[in-house]
Amino acid sequence: MKLNIDFIAAMLLVVAGLNWGLVGFFGYDLVGNLLGSGMMQRAAYGAVGLAALYELVHWFQGRCAAKSG
């Protein structure tokens, strides 16, 4: 189960990074265009935020474990 959550979080962050690259370089919001401007878009961005928080916690846990061990 943990591997699946890690994979999903990583894929959400990759998609979000690519989307922000498109926004930054070309002014094109792929997620916004695919999902519209309603609840689906907000849910997608919320999921990306949760994925980032999940990965951040794992990153800090790994750094703390490395320092103590």
C-alpha positions, 0 to 999 in steps of 0.5 A: 500500500505504501508503495502505491501512495508513494507512486501516486504522490510522485506522479501527481508532483510530476504532472503538476511540475509539467503543468507549471512549466507549461504555464510559465513558458507558454501561458497554457494551463493544461489542468485548467483546460482539461478540468475546467474551473470548477470543483474538479480543478480545485480537487486536482490542485488539492490532491497535488498539495496533499502529495507535496505535503506527503513527500515533504514529511517523508523527506524530513523523516529521512533526513532526521533518520540519517542524522540520528543513525 
